[in-house]
Amino acid sequence: MTGPNDTRARPRVLIIVQNLPVPFDRRVWLECQALTAAGYDVTVVCPKGKDDPAHQVLDGVTLLKYRPYAPGGGALGFVVEYAYSFLATAKLVFRARRQGTFDVLQACNPPDIFWPIARWLRRLDGTRFVFDHHDLCPELYDSRFPQASRLPRRGLLVLEKATFRTADQVVATNASYAEIAVRRGGKSPADVTVVRTGPDHERLQRANRVPALRRGRWHLVAYIGVMGPQDGVDLAVRAAAHIVHDLGRDDVAFTFMGAGDSYDEIVALRDELGLQDYLELPGRVPDDTVFDVLSTAAVGLSPDPKNPLNDVSTMNKTLEYMAFGLPVVAFDLKETRVSAGESASYVPSGDVAAYAAAIVQLLDDADRREEMGWAGRLRIEKELGWLHQRTAYVGVYDRLVGRTRTSTRVRG
């Protein structure tokens, strides 16, 4: 292991992710690229995506992947999935350790289960631990299982507390999460750094429109993101039905990109509401498709309903719409307002008719769409984009390994 003042060697970093493969997890991939560009040797342990190899070196980042296992079946299914993921992760972590000890371990949640690995590596090698706090797991449980037993929630709070207690540094995705790390996690504010999931605005930007994606209609409305019970995609589908059937608009096509636990239910709802000719549900799609759809769309949808999780979470899709210069229609959430500002039209949570009306109002007002889209793009370029986040992120690691830099600019 390199010493804290040894800047000649490349410090080794291990990043653990459970809920998404890398580089599909855009935040984690941006983090990997930033650390590699800053002179760190980065290894990632994560589940495989479709057709992924078990071992790969991509852009200088070593990716070690295990076969995912998600039995479903409610809360018990998550327990089984997380137990399997913990064992599969631990196996790959200690295999990677044979190539050399790690200076820093970063665990990304959900779930909050990897603190024992952090404690083992600290005891064995003095490895420091960074908790990259993506989600509030107790509130996520509340959102997915609102009528379920409270006992699992108490268990999730225990796991969250253990993760905070073990962490040398916490990286929070917004100020609300940072406040929770201090209040609920007992962390010192000095040990918590806000690093927003800002898109790479040099890569994510509007390109040439692809009119064929409108499928013969005048407007395209887009969604990109996870399709889980807490994401409100069902509300967006019902809003589309209201626009088509109740408002009589046959000039609007919808493309909702993404997958998740609720995908099959969303397809069934689309068919039930008679939207097969209007709403396309392609599942997960390549980046080129995402870029084409968001470059062609007139409006981006953030239909996450208000609940204890969503209200204080930053929605990556909202920032991506802003990077493409798209106006956003969103339910009125605290952190969505912080992110989107004047680039979004806000609707009371759960009001499908008002959500549909807000979409139509934007479709019928090209000047307002352009004004809002430009406001969002400027917020990404000037404040929220990854260019402005990566220096703070790399700084967390530099402090942990005792590095100093002559410039505050971090490339990558």
Secondary structure, 3 states (H helix, E strand, C coil): CCCCCCCCCCCEEEEECCCCCCCCCHHHHHHHHHHHHCCCEEEEEEECCCCCCCEEEECCEEEEEECCCCCCCCHHHHHHHHHHHHHHHHHHHHHHHCCCCCCEEEEECCCCCCHHHHHHHHHHHCCEEEEEECCCHHHHHHHHCCCCCCHHHHHHHHHHHHHHHHCCEEEECCHHHHHHHHHCCCCCHHHEEECCCCCCCCCCCCCCCCHHHHCCCCEEEEEECCCCCCCCHHHHHHHHHHHHHHCCCCCEEEEEECCCCCHHHHHHHHHHCCCCCCEEEEECCCHHHHHHHHHHCCEEEECCCCCCCHHHCCCHHHHHHHHCCCCEEEECCHHHHHHHHHHEEEECCCCHHHHHHHHHHHHCCHHHHHHHHHHHHHHHHHHHCHHHHHHHHHHHHHHHHCCCCCCCCCCC
